[in-house]
Amino acid sequence: MELRQLLYTLKIAEEKNFSRAADKLHIAQPSLSQQLSKLEQELGVKLFQRNTSTVELTYAGASFIQHAQKIMDAVAQLRQEMDDISQLRAGRVVVGSMPITGSHLLPYVLPAFKDAYPDIEITLLEDTSLNLEKLTAGGGTDLSLLSLPLQEPTLAYEPIGEEIIDLAVPPNHRLASSGEARSGVKLEQLRDEPFIVLKKGQGFRKLTVDLCRGAGFEPNVVFESNNIETVQSLVAAGMGITLVPRFIARAKRSELIPAYLPLAEPVPSRTLVIAYRKGRYLSKAAEAFIDTFKATMEQRDAAYNS
């Protein structure tokens, strides 16, 4: 049974005449009769009672027409929905995000995306980077905002930008008023400093520890928090120092503001990426989200560098 046979049968029932139905369908009448005969043979029933000048539905034909119309309506709806998705008039994207990075970038990305694609639904899932990698690898998200290096080998990614790492110290810290405040602080100078860091499981915690180890020392961690804003407030209060992404360092949201200092060359940075499972089909909506994220990051980079 083919969709065209359903269409032909519906048109015959509507016109009650083979010749008129063939004209409306723009096919030859013998071809129409042949298709109907093939369908009736397949079904094992007669769908029409043929008279001299008209055709009438049989009992089986009336039942067939009801179901055929529902099928053609469903096909039309399916085509419309697929066209809507193809043209980005409908769709859904599940996005995973690290809370710290997402809180500073998504307020710029999501409004831009919704302005461009108002009918695309975005579902946001926030978790630690390690959990997000597992979730994304398992198909729990379409895309996830993460940073390199990724631990999960089944993930592919697209870079969306580089994020410079700065040093945050108490405002009255010796480094805040030294020459390094302008020329850049060497990581080795932080060997004996008390560090306030994010808790284990968060990507930036690992990056901080790796940078310190690369400079030849293990950071002296005196306090941990799940929230980068808490970390910065504790630094501003004089409890220790920390490393922060530059995007976050410039977000002054509290009365307790640390002094932010550049680090010496080679200036450390981290690569932000949009990750997804290898081999996973990316919808046009997901691709549009990636493109919007990249464009937004380029605009922010240009604003910072201007």
C-alpha positions as CSV (number, residue, x, y, z in Angstrom):
1,M,0.0,0.0,0.0
2,E,1.4,3.4,-1.1
3,L,0.5,6.9,0.0
4,R,-0.4,7.8,-3.6
5,Q,-3.0,4.9,-3.6
6,L,-4.6,6.4,-0.5
7,L,-4.7,9.8,-2.2
8,Y,-6.2,8.4,-5.4
9,T,-8.9,6.5,-3.5
10,L,-9.8,9.6,-1.5
11,K,-10.1,11.7,-4.8
12,I,-12.3,9.0,-6.4
13,A,-14.6,9.0,-3.4
14,E,-14.8,12.8,-3.5
15,E,-15.5,13.1,-7.2
16,K,-17.6,9.9,-7.5
17,N,-16.3,9.7,-11.0
18,F,-13.0,8.2,-12.4
19,S,-12.6,10.6,-15.2
20,R,-13.0,13.7,-13.0
21,A,-10.8,12.2,-10.3
22,A,-8.1,11.5,-12.9
23,D,-8.3,15.1,-14.2
24,K,-7.9,16.5,-10.7
25,L,-5.0,14.2,-10.0
26,H,-3.4,15.0,-13.4
27,I,-3.0,11.4,-14.4
28,A,-4.4,9.2,-17.1
29,Q,-7.7,7.5,-16.2
30,P,-6.3,4.0,-17.1
31,S,-3.4,4.6,-14.6
32,L,-5.9,5.6,-11.9
33,S,-8.0,2.5,-12.5
34,Q,-4.9,0.3,-12.5
35,Q,-3.7,1.7,-9.1
36,L,-7.2,1.2,-7.6
37,S,-7.3,-2.4,-8.9
38,K,-3.9,-3.2,-7.4
39,L,-5.0,-1.7,-4.0
40,E,-8.2,-3.7,-4.0
41,Q,-6.3,-6.9,-4.8
42,E,-3.9,-6.3,-2.0
43,L,-6.7,-5.7,0.5
44,G,-8.9,-8.5,-0.8
45,V,-12.0,-6.2,-0.9
46,K,-13.9,-4.0,-3.3
47,L,-13.7,-0.3,-2.3
48,F,-16.1,1.0,-4.9
49,Q,-19.3,-0.1,-6.6
50,R,-19.0,1.0,-10.3
51,N,-22.1,2.1,-12.0
52,T,-22.6,3.4,-15.5
53,S,-22.1,7.1,-14.7
54,T,-20.8,7.2,-11.1
55,V,-19.1,5.1,-8.4
56,E,-20.3,4.5,-4.9
57,L,-18.3,3.4,-1.8
58,T,-18.8,-0.1,-0.6
59,Y,-19.1,-0.9,3.1
60,A,-15.4,-1.7,3.1
61,G,-14.7,1.4,1.0
62,A,-16.4,3.7,3.5
63,S,-14.3,2.3,6.4
64,F,-11.1,2.6,4.2
65,I,-11.8,6.2,3.4
66,Q,-12.1,7.1,7.1
67,H,-8.7,5.6,7.9
68,A,-7.1,6.8,4.7
69,Q,-8.1,10.4,5.5
70,K,-6.6,10.2,9.0
71,I,-3.4,8.8,7.5
72,M,-3.2,11.6,5.0
73,D,-3.9,14.2,7.6
74,A,-1.2,12.7,9.8
75,V,1.3,12.8,6.9
76,A,0.4,16.4,6.2
77,Q,1.0,17.3,9.8
78,L,4.2,15.4,9.9
79,R,5.5,17.2,6.8
80,Q,4.5,20.5,8.3
81,E,6.3,19.8,11.6
82,M,9.4,18.6,9.8
83,D,9.3,21.7,7.7
84,D,8.9,23.9,10.8
85,I,11.9,22.1,12.4
86,S,13.9,22.4,9.2
87,Q,13.2,26.1,8.9
88,L,13.8,26.6,12.7
89,R,10.2,27.5,13.4
90,A,10.0,24.7,16.0
91,G,12.4,22.5,18.0
92,R,14.1,21.8,21.3
93,V,17.7,21.9,22.5
94,V,18.8,20.5,25.8
95,V,21.9,22.4,26.9
96,G,24.2,21.5,29.7
97,S,26.3,24.2,31.4
98,M,28.9,24.6,34.1
99,P,27.1,26.9,36.7
100,I,30.0,29.3,37.0
101,T,30.8,29.8,33.4
102,G,27.1,29.6,32.3
103,S,26.0,32.3,34.8
104,H,28.3,34.8,33.1
105,L,27.9,33.8,29.5
106,L,24.4,32.4,29.0
107,P,22.7,35.8,30.0
108,Y,24.2,37.1,26.7
109,V,23.8,33.9,24.6
110,L,20.2,32.9,25.4
111,P,18.5,36.2,24.7
112,A,20.3,36.5,21.4
113,F,19.2,33.0,20.5
114,K,15.6,33.6,21.6
115,D,15.5,36.8,19.6
116,A,16.6,34.9,16.4
117,Y,14.6,31.7,17.0
118,P,11.7,32.5,19.3
119,D,9.9,29.2,18.8
120,I,12.9,27.0,19.7
121,E,12.7,25.7,23.3
122,I,15.9,25.7,25.3
123,T,16.1,23.4,28.4
124,L,19.1,24.2,30.6
125,L,20.8,21.6,32.9
126,E,23.5,22.8,35.3
127,D,26.1,20.5,36.9
128,T,29.8,20.0,37.5
129,S,31.9,19.5,34.4
130,L,32.6,15.9,35.2
131,N,28.9,15.1,35.6
132,L,28.1,17.0,32.4
133,E,30.6,15.0,30.4
134,K,29.0,11.8,31.5
135,L,25.5,13.2,30.9
136,T,26.4,14.4,27.4
137,A,28.1,11.1,26.5
138,G,25.0,9.3,27.6
139,G,22.7,11.4,25.5
140,G,21.2,13.4,28.4
141,T,22.0,16.7,26.7
142,D,22.2,17.7,23.0
143,L,25.1,20.1,23.8
144,S,27.1,21.1,26.9
145,L,29.3,24.1,27.7
146,L,32.6,22.8,28.9
147,S,36.3,23.5,28.9
148,L,39.3,21.6,27.7
149,P,40.7,19.1,28.3
150,L,37.7,16.7,28.2
151,Q,37.9,13.5,30.2
152,E,35.2,11.6,28.2
153,P,36.6,10.1,25.0
154,T,33.2,9.7,23.4
155,L,32.7,13.5,23.1
156,A,33.4,15.7,20.2
157,Y,33.5,19.5,20.5
158,E,33.7,22.8,18.8
159,P,35.9,25.6,20.4
160,I,33.9,28.8,21.1
161,G,36.6,30.9,22.7
162,E,39.7,31.3,24.9
163,E,39.3,32.6,28.4
164,I,42.2,34.4,30.1
165,I,43.0,33.4,33.7
166,D,43.7,36.2,36.2
167,L,44.9,36.3,39.8
168,A,42.5,37.6,42.5
169,V,44.1,38.8,45.8
170,P,42.8,40.8,48.8
171,P,42.9,44.6,48.0
172,N,45.6,45.2,50.6
173,H,47.8,42.2,49.4
174,R,51.4,43.0,48.8
175,L,51.1,42.0,45.2
176,A,48.3,44.5,44.6
177,S,50.6,47.4,45.0
178,S,53.7,45.9,43.5
179,G,55.1,46.2,40.0
180,E,53.6,42.8,39.2
181,A,50.2,44.4,39.3
182,R,51.1,45.9,35.9
183,S,53.7,43.5,34.4
184,G,52.1,40.2,35.5
185,V,52.5,37.9,38.5
186,K,54.5,34.8,38.0
187,L,52.8,31.6,39.3
188,E,55.9,30.6,41.2
189,Q,55.4,33.7,43.4
190,L,52.2,32.1,44.8
191,R,54.0,29.1,46.2
192,D,53.4,30.1,49.9
193,E,50.1,31.8,49.5
194,P,46.8,30.4,50.9
195,F,44.5,29.4,48.1
196,I,40.7,29.5,48.1
197,V,39.4,27.2,45.4
198,L,36.3,25.5,44.1
199,K,35.4,22.1,45.3
200,K,36.5,18.9,43.6
201,G,34.5,17.9,40.5
202,Q,34.5,21.4,39.0
203,G,36.7,21.9,36.0
204,F,38.2,25.2,37.1
205,R,39.3,23.6,40.4
206,K,41.4,21.1,38.3
207,L,42.7,23.8,36.1
208,T,43.9,25.8,39.2
209,V,45.7,22.8,40.7
210,D,47.2,21.9,37.3
211,L,48.6,25.4,36.8
212,C,50.2,25.4,40.3
213,R,51.7,22.0,39.8
214,G,53.0,23.2,36.4
215,A,54.8,26.0,38.3
216,G,56.4,23.5,40.6
217,F,54.2,23.5,43.7
218,E,51.1,22.1,45.3
219,P,48.6,24.9,46.2
220,N,48.0,25.4,49.9
221,V,44.2,25.1,49.9
222,V,42.7,26.7,53.0
223,F,39.0,26.9,51.9
224,E,36.7,25.4,49.3
225,S,33.4,26.5,47.9
226,N,30.9,25.5,45.2
227,N,30.4,29.1,44.3
228,I,32.9,31.3,42.6
229,E,31.2,34.4,44.0
230,T,31.8,33.1,47.5
231,V,35.4,32.4,46.6
232,Q,35.9,36.0,45.4
233,S,34.2,37.4,48.5
234,L,36.4,35.4,50.8
235,V,39.5,36.6,48.8
236,A,38.3,40.2,49.1
237,A,37.9,39.6,52.9
238,G,41.5,38.7,53.1
239,M,41.3,34.9,53.6
240,G,43.5,33.9,50.7
241,I,44.0,34.2,46.9
242,T,42.6,32.5,43.9
243,L,42.7,32.2,40.1
244,V,39.6,33.3,38.2
245,P,38.5,33.4,34.6
246,R,38.7,37.0,33.3
247,F,35.0,37.1,32.3
248,I,34.2,36.4,35.9
249,A,36.9,38.7,37.4
250,R,35.3,41.7,35.7
251,A,31.8,41.0,36.9
252,K,31.7,43.2,40.0
253,R,28.6,42.0,41.8
254,S,29.5,42.6,45.4
255,E,30.9,45.2,47.8
256,L,33.7,42.7,48.5
257,I,35.8,43.2,45.4
258,P,39.3,41.5,45.2
259,A,42.1,43.1,43.4
260,Y,42.5,41.4,40.0
261,L,46.0,41.1,38.6
262,P,47.3,39.7,35.3
263,L,49.6,36.7,35.3
264,A,53.0,36.8,33.6
265,E,53.7,35.3,30.2
266,P,52.9,32.8,29.1
267,V,49.5,34.0,30.3
268,P,47.3,30.9,31.2
269,S,44.0,30.5,29.6
270,R,41.3,27.8,29.1
271,T,39.5,26.8,25.9
272,L,35.7,26.9,26.2
273,V,33.9,24.4,24.0
274,I,30.5,23.2,23.1
275,A,30.6,19.4,23.4
276,Y,28.3,16.7,22.1
277,R,28.4,13.0,21.7
278,K,30.4,11.7,18.8
279,G,28.2,10.5,16.0
280,R,25.1,12.1,17.5
281,Y,22.8,13.8,15.0
282,L,22.8,17.5,15.6
283,S,19.5,19.2,14.7
284,K,19.4,22.5,12.9
285,A,18.3,24.0,16.1
286,A,21.4,22.7,17.9
287,E,23.6,23.9,15.1
288,A,22.0,27.3,15.3
289,F,22.7,27.4,19.0
290,I,26.4,26.7,18.4
291,D,26.5,29.4,15.8
292,T,24.8,31.9,18.1
293,F,27.2,31.0,21.0
294,K,30.2,31.6,18.7
295,A,28.9,34.9,17.5
296,T,28.2,36.1,21.0
297,M,31.7,35.1,22.2
298,E,33.2,37.0,19.3
299,Q,31.2,40.1,20.2
300,R,32.3,39.8,23.9
301,D,35.9,39.3,23.0
302,A,35.8,42.4,20.7
303,A,34.2,44.4,23.6
304,Y,36.9,43.3,26.1
305,N,39.7,44.1,23.7
306,S,38.3,47.5,22.6
